[in-house]
């Protein structure tokens, strides 16, 4: 999932223009819009963040990529905790 903050996206016409622009570079992309927060979430099929952002920019908007936090589940590892933060093992 690639997300953009698009503060100048304010209405249904903006949604339509951005959808058309994104589908111009990635016909299989799935888009979700939140006009209240000016956020666009894109599940790309073939395009990357640069191509998608470029398409939105070419449509006349100012997309800012939103970095998604990496979760421990996404990394696939849970750190093994052998002792507490002070290294003594007596903390609760």
N, C-alpha and C positions, 0 to 999 in steps of 0.2 A: 504494500500500500504506500502510495506517495501522496503526501498532503501539502497543500499550499494555502497560505493566508493571502486572500485577494481582497484588500480593503475597498477597492473601487468596484467590486461586484455588489450591486444593490437590488437587482430585480430579476424577474423572469427572463427579460430580454438578455441580460448579462449571462444568465445560466445557459440560454440557448446559444449565444455567441461562443461561450467557452466550450460547450459540448461540441459544437461544430468544429472549432479549432482543434480540439484534442483528437477528435475522430479523423481529422485530416492527416494526422501523423501516426495514429494508432486506432484502426477501425474496430478493434475488439476491446478497447479500454472500457471499463465500467466506472461511471462517475457518481458521486454522492455529493450533494450540495447542502450547506447550512448557511442560508442568507443572513440569519441573525448574528452569526459569528464570522461571516465572510470567509468560510472555509470550504475548500474543495478537496475531497478525498478521491484518489484515482487508483483503481486496480488496473495496472497496465497489462497489455497483452504482449507488446513487442517494444514499446518505446521506453526510454530512460527518463530520469528527472530533467535532464538538460533539454531533451526534445520536447517534453511536455510543457515545461516552463517557457520555452521558446515559442511554442504554439500559442500559449495564453498571452504572452507578450505581444506577439504579432497581431492578435485579435484586439489589442488596445488596452490590456489590463496589466497590472503590476503584481505578478505572483511572487510570493516569498516562500521558499520551501520551509516546511515545519519539520524539524528533526524529531524523530520518534525515539523515545527512550528505549534502551535495550533492556529487556527483562532477563532474569536468570534463566527462565524457561527457554527463551530464544537462544541463549548461549549453550544450553544443554548441560550445565554443570551446577551443582550446588557445593559451595565450599565446605569442606569438612572442618568442623570447629573442635579442636582438641583441648583448648584452654580458653579462659576468658581474655578480655582485651589486655590485661596486665601480664598475662602469661603464667599466672600462678595456678589457675584451675579452680580456685575457691570461690569465685564470684557466682552469684545466682543468675 
